[in-house]
Amino acid sequence: MSFENFTVPYEVDGNYSKKVAYFSMEFAIHQPLKIYSGGLGFLSGSHLRSAYELKQNLIGIGILWKYGYYDQERNQDQTLDVAWNEKIYSFLEDTGIRFQVAVHEHPVWVKVLYLNPETFKTAPLFLLSTDLHENDYVSQAITHRLYDANVAAKIAAFILLGVGGAKLIDILGFNPDVYHLNEAHAVSSAFYLYKKFNKNIEEVRKRLVFTTHTPEEAGNEKHDIYLCHKMSYFCGLSVDEVKLLTQNFDDQFNHSLAALRFARIANGVSQLHGVVSREMWGKYHDICPITLILMPKTGSIGLISNCISLRKWVMITGLTTEKNG
């Protein structure tokens, strides 16, 4: 299969012809593809399933985690233990695509795997991996563990998803109308796009949308801006340029706040979460000042259910859509 000038391999419904690239750190699509931990992944996985059923012009961008999140095992005394077991993904297709992303001012090789829509009935999914012999061990380990506790490893993964994902889209020639960030892990893509569009932030903003999940501000990712800069997070921009661009002059880079300021629209994942999010972020200026989702005239963060796709629910529960009590 050729991935040059990529188009989704099914007939797109005319109601959903707009091209969308959907970024997420995790996708809970099916148990054999164990690259997820919880609700964030189940939302993104259900989006890909629903996109397939609706025949939307959408592709997913994620990371192929070699050891997944973690596995729970029991010791001989029946206490719980955490294990990191290598996962086998023989159903994925190697695209043959190889490219480099700068991490810590060092070129890191990236390979791209592909989940065919017919495997699990989803929209096409491209998964990035640095687990290549061309890389040193530290670079290989970027895609070993989902949500690695090591701060530098986590930032490196954010760079891979955001910058690497945006670069892959250019290699594919997909040219999306919308870059949808499921949580702020991939907001480094905005800096890539900012450079791509000759530092015109409005060109970025008209393409970027954002789903926020975390209803507690302290739970949203923040990292030392100088560490992020040293790790090549900002695609060559200086710290002063980043502070001016994000209008955040603190030394802690706030990923979610940057996403809310770069995006043209944002949404929460439930009605209550939408209310909480508007209250939580309302003290900041210049956040998503454009059209809302579903809830006009109530604030800049709209509401959408964090729900599972109908077909997946039926498959899990054994229930049908018939009203049979």
C-alpha positions in Angstrom: 0.0 0.0 0.0 1.3 3.4 -0.9 1.1 6.2 1.7 2.0 9.0 -0.6 -0.7 11.6 -0.9 -2.7 9.5 1.6 -6.5 9.4 1.5 -8.7 7.4 3.8 -9.3 3.9 2.2 -13.1 4.2 2.2 -15.7 6.4 0.5 -16.1 9.5 2.6 -19.6 10.6 3.4 -20.2 14.0 1.8 -21.4 15.4 5.2 -17.9 14.7 6.7 -15.6 15.6 3.8 -13.4 18.0 5.9 -10.0 16.5 6.6 -9.2 15.9 10.3 -6.0 14.7 12.0 -6.8 13.5 15.5 -3.9 13.5 18.0 -4.0 11.4 21.2 -1.3 9.9 23.5 -3.5 6.8 23.8 -6.1 5.0 21.9 -8.3 2.3 23.5 -9.5 0.5 20.3 -9.2 -3.1 21.3 -7.4 -5.2 23.9 -4.8 -6.6 21.5 -3.6 -3.0 20.9 -2.6 -2.2 24.5 -1.5 1.4 24.1 -4.0 3.0 26.5 -4.6 3.5 30.2 -8.0 5.0 30.8 -10.7 7.5 29.8 -8.6 9.6 27.5 -7.9 6.5 25.4 -11.5 5.2 25.4 -12.7 8.6 24.2 -10.1 8.6 21.3 -10.7 5.0 20.5 -14.5 5.6 20.3 -13.9 8.6 18.1 -12.0 6.4 15.6 -14.7 3.8 15.7 -17.5 6.3 15.2 -15.5 8.1 12.4 -15.3 4.7 10.6 -19.0 4.1 10.9 -19.9 7.6 9.8 -17.3 7.4 7.0 -15.5 10.6 8.2 -12.4 11.9 6.5 -10.3 11.5 9.7 -7.0 9.9 10.6 -5.6 9.2 14.0 -2.1 10.1 15.1 -0.6 8.3 18.2 2.4 6.5 19.7 3.1 2.8 19.6 4.0 2.0 23.2 6.3 -1.0 23.3 5.3 -1.9 26.9 2.0 -0.2 27.0 0.9 1.4 30.2 1.7 -1.4 32.6 0.3 -4.9 33.5 -0.9 -5.9 36.9 0.4 -9.3 38.2 0.3 -11.0 41.6 3.2 -12.1 43.6 3.2 -15.5 45.3 1.8 -13.9 48.4 -1.1 -12.5 46.3 0.1 -8.9 46.6 -0.1 -6.9 43.4 2.9 -6.2 41.3 3.5 -3.9 38.3 5.0 -5.5 35.3 6.3 -4.1 32.0 5.7 -6.7 29.3 6.6 -6.2 25.7 3.5 -6.2 23.5 3.3 -8.0 20.1 1.5 -6.0 17.4 1.7 -8.3 14.4 -1.5 -6.9 12.9 0.1 -3.5 12.3 1.6 -2.6 9.0 5.0 -1.1 8.6 4.5 1.9 6.3 8.2 2.1 5.5 8.2 5.7 6.5 11.3 6.9 8.4 12.0 10.5 9.4 13.8 12.4 12.1 12.6 14.6 14.9 14.8 16.8 17.1 14.7 15.9 20.7 17.2 17.6 23.1 18.9 19.1 20.0 19.6 15.6 18.8 18.1 13.9 15.7 15.9 10.9 16.7 14.7 8.4 14.1 11.0 7.7 13.9 9.3 4.8 12.2 5.5 4.7 11.4 3.1 1.8 11.8 -0.4 1.7 10.4 -3.6 0.2 11.7 -5.8 -0.7 8.7 -9.4 0.4 9.2 -10.7 -3.1 8.5 -8.7 -4.6 11.4 -10.9 -3.2 14.2 -13.3 -1.1 12.1 -11.8 2.2 12.9 -10.6 5.3 11.0 -7.0 4.9 9.8 -4.5 5.2 12.7 -0.8 6.0 12.3 1.5 5.1 15.3 4.9 6.5 15.8 7.8 4.6 17.3 11.4 5.4 18.2 12.3 1.8 19.0 14.8 1.6 16.2 18.4 0.3 16.2 19.5 3.6 14.6 18.7 5.4 17.9 20.6 5.2 21.1 18.8 3.5 24.0 17.6 6.8 25.6 15.9 7.7 22.3 14.5 4.2 21.8 13.0 4.4 25.3 10.8 7.5 24.3 8.1 5.1 23.1 8.6 2.3 25.7 6.2 3.3 28.5 3.0 5.3 28.3 3.2 8.2 30.8 6.7 7.5 31.9 7.4 9.0 35.3 10.6 10.5 34.1 10.0 14.2 33.2 12.4 14.3 30.3 11.0 11.1 28.9 7.5 12.5 29.1 8.4 15.8 27.4 10.2 13.8 24.7 7.0 11.8 24.1 5.1 15.0 23.8 7.5 16.3 21.2 7.2 13.0 19.3 3.4 13.1 19.3 3.1 16.8 18.4 6.0 17.7 16.3 6.5 14.2 14.9 2.8 13.8 14.2 2.5 17.1 12.4 5.7 16.3 10.4 4.2 12.9 9.5 1.1 14.5 8.2 3.2 16.6 5.8 5.0 13.5 4.7 1.7 11.8 4.0 0.5 14.8 2.1 -2.8 14.6 4.0 -3.2 18.4 4.4 -5.9 18.4 7.1 -8.4 21.2 7.6 -8.4 20.5 11.3 -5.8 19.4 13.8 -7.7 18.1 16.8 -5.7 17.7 20.0 -7.3 15.2 22.5 -5.8 16.8 25.7 -2.7 19.0 25.4 0.0 16.4 25.1 0.5 17.2 21.4 0.4 21.0 21.7 4.1 21.1 20.4 2.4 20.6 17.0 1.2 24.2 17.2 4.8 25.4 17.3 5.6 23.3 14.3 2.6 24.7 12.4 3.6 28.2 13.6 7.0 27.8 11.9 5.4 26.1 8.9 3.0 29.0 8.3 5.7 31.7 8.6 4.9 32.6 12.2 1.3 33.5 11.5 -0.6 32.4 14.6 -3.9 33.0 12.9 -3.1 30.3 10.4 -2.5 27.9 13.3 -5.6 29.0 15.2 -8.0 28.5 12.3 -6.9 24.8 12.1 -6.5 23.8 15.7 -9.3 22.5 18.1 -8.8 21.1 21.5 -10.5 18.7 23.9 -9.7 19.3 27.6 -10.2 16.5 30.1 -8.7 17.4 33.5 -11.1 19.3 35.8 -8.4 20.3 38.3 -5.9 22.9 37.2 -3.1 21.3 39.2 -3.6 18.1 37.2 -2.9 19.8 33.8 0.7 19.3 32.6 3.2 22.1 33.5 6.9 21.8 32.9 9.9 24.1 33.3 10.0 26.2 30.2 13.8 26.2 30.0 13.8 22.4 30.2 11.2 22.3 27.4 13.3 24.7 25.3 16.5 22.7 25.9 14.6 19.6 24.7 13.6 21.3 21.4 9.9 21.4 22.3 9.4 24.8 20.7 10.8 24.1 17.2 13.7 26.6 17.4 11.7 29.5 19.1 13.4 31.3 22.0 12.0 31.2 25.5 11.1 34.9 25.2 9.3 34.3 21.8 7.3 31.4 23.4 6.3 33.5 26.4 5.1 36.3 24.2 3.3 34.0 21.8 1.5 32.1 24.6 1.0 35.3 26.7 2.2 33.2 29.7 5.2 34.9 31.3 5.7 32.3 34.0 8.7 30.0 33.9 6.3 27.0 34.0 5.1 26.2 30.6 1.4 25.3 30.9 0.5 22.9 28.1 -3.3 23.2 28.4 -3.3 27.0 28.6 -1.2 27.1 25.5 -3.6 24.8 23.7 -6.6 26.9 24.8 -4.9 30.1 23.5 -3.7 28.5 20.2 -7.1 26.7 19.4 -10.1 28.3 17.8 -12.5 26.2 19.8 -12.4 23.9 22.8 -14.7 21.4 24.5 -15.1 19.5 27.7 -16.1 15.9 28.1 -19.4 16.2 30.0 -21.9 18.9 30.9 -20.6 19.3 34.4 -17.0 19.2 33.2 -17.7 21.9 30.8 -19.1 24.1 33.6 -16.0 23.3 35.8 -13.6 24.0 32.9 -15.2 27.4 32.1 -14.9 28.4 35.8 -11.3 27.0 36.1 -9.9 28.7 33.0 -12.2 31.8 33.0 -9.6 33.8 34.8 -7.3 33.7 31.8 -7.7 36.0 28.8 -7.7 35.2 25.1 -8.9 31.6 25.4 -10.7 30.1 22.4 -12.7 33.3 21.5 -14.5 31.6 18.6 -17.7 29.6 18.2 -18.7 27.1 20.9 -19.7 23.4 20.6 -23.4 22.7 21.4 -23.7 25.4 24.1 -23.8 28.9 22.5 -23.6 32.1 24.6 -22.3 30.2 27.7 -18.6 30.6 27.4 -15.7 29.5 25.3 -15.6 25.8 26.3 -18.4 23.7 24.8 -19.7 20.4 26.0 -19.6 16.9 24.5 -20.2 13.5 26.1 -17.1 11.4 26.9 -19.0 8.3 25.7 -18.3 5.0 24.1 -19.4 4.3 20.5 -22.6 2.4 20.2 -21.2 -0.6 18.4 -18.4 -1.0 21.0 -20.9 -0.8 23.8 -23.1 -3.5 22.2 -20.0 -5.7 21.7 -18.9 -5.3 25.3 -22.3 -5.8 27.0 -24.0 -8.1 24.6 -27.0 -5.8 24.5 -28.8 -4.8 21.4 -30.2 -1.5 20.3 -33.7 -2.9 20.5 -36.0 -1.8 23.3 -36.4 -5.3 24.9 -36.5 -4.3 28.6 
